[in-house]
């Protein structure tokens, strides 16, 4: 297991997994952290310092002032997602955190990537948290071609019909 940390503009990328020539290749996961806004930085000075430690307790890489935005889990080929993978988006902590103060999942998309691009049917789990429940998923299916969602003739995103979705995607659960 290797660990690669890279800065990309204001984001920090941390990959843990198999590598080839110092880039993701094989099974692994990447977390993408965004630098907190000025308001977030000011709030950190006002609140209990243990909050950030709790928030970051499951991060692959802990770095003061950064928020978890995305997590990519799956197979990689020459630094790009390839094969069955999942993309997890997180709410900003000003909107939601779990009861243990870790990041709350906003949505999860699971499907196949080809050369870093979404290709084919994806299953989406959209989270609708409440004060009492951290996870309450609504499920939908979408089709992608060359990393773009397939659209209807009127230009709106087309939700895939379950009967058209391959069984290997339908049986994915959370």
N, C-alpha and C positions, 0 to 999 in steps of 0.2 A: 504494500500500500504506500503510495507516494502522496505528497501534499504539495500543491502548487498554489501560490498566492500571487495575483496580479491586480494592479490598479488600472482601471479603465475610466477615464475622466473622473467623475465624483464617486464612482462605484468601486467596490472591492470584490474580486471574484476569488473564491477559495474552492479548489477541486481536491477531492480525496478519492483515490482509486488507482486503477491500473494506468500506466503511462507507456509511451514510446517516444523516444527523442524529446523528453521533457514536455510532452503535451498529452492531454487525455486520450486514452486508447484502451478500450476494453470496458469492464464494468466500473462505474464510479458515480459520484454525486458532486454537484457544484452548487454552492450557495452564493447568491449575489446580494451584497449588502449596499445600501445607499447611505450616504452621509446624512445625518439628521439635519433638519432645517435649523435656522437661527432660533426659532421658538423652541424647538426640541432641546437645543443646547442650553438655552436659558432655563428651561424646565428642569433639566438634569441637575443644575446647580441648586435648585430649590427643594428637590425631593430627596427622599432617603437614598443614599448611594447604593444600598443593597438592591434597589429596584432594577438597575441595569444589569447587575450580576444575575438576578433571577431571570430577567428577560433573555439574556444571552446564554443561559446554562447549557442548552443543547446545540449551540452553534458549532460548526466545524472550526471556526476561527473567531476568537473574541477580540473586539477592537472598540475602544471607547468612542461613543458618539455615533456608532453605525447601527442601522436598522435592517433586519432581514426583509428583503423584498421578494426574492424568488429562490426556488430550489429546483434543480434539474437532476433527475435520477434515472439512470439507465445505462445504455451502451453508447460508447463513443468510438469514433474512428477518425484518426488524424485530427483530433481537437474539436470534432463536431459530433452532435448527437446522431446516432444511426441505429435503427432497429426500434424495438419497443421501449418507450421512455415515458416519464411523467414530468410535467411541469407544475409546480406548486407555487401559487401566488399567496402572499400574506397581507393581511390588513395592517395599516400603520397602527402603532400602539395607542395613538390618540383616539382611534375609533374602537378597537377591540383588542383585548388580550385574553388569554385563557385564564381560568380561575387561579392557576399557579403562576400567572404573569408571564408565561412564555407567549410567543407570537401565535395569533389565531389565523388559521388557513382561510383565505378568501375563496379560492377555487383551485381545483385540480383538473388538469387535462391529461389523459392517457391515450397514447396511440403510437403510430409508427413514424419515425423520422428517416429521411434519406438525405445523406450529405448535409445534415444540419437543418433541413426543412421539413415541416409537417407534410405528410403525404398519406391520404386515405382517410378512414373514419377515426374519429376521436370520441372518447367518452368524457363528458365534463361533469364534475361534481361541483355545484355552486353552493357555497355555505351560507346559511341564513342564521347566524348566531343570535341568541337573546341573552338577557341577564342571567337566565337560569341554565342555558344549554350552550356549550362551546361549539358543538357540531350538529348541524341539521341540514343535510344535503338535499338539493334538488338535482335530478340527473337529466342530462340532455346529450344528444349525439350530433356531431357536426362533421362535415366532410371537408377536407383540405386538398388542394392541388397546388403544388409548388409553393407551399407555406401560406397560401391565402385561402380563406373560407370560400366554399362554393356559394354562389349567390343565385337568387331567382332572376327571372327575366326583368323584374322591376328594380333590380340592384340591391335588394335586401338579403341579408344572410339567411341561407336556407337551412332550417333545422332538418337533419336527416331523419327519415322514417326508420323506426326500429327494425322493420322487416328487411331493410337494405343493409343493415349493419352486420358485419361478419360476427359469428359466434365468439371468436377469440376476444373481440372487443366487448361484446355484450356481457360476457361472464366476469369481467373485471369488477371487483368489489372494493369497498373501502371500509 
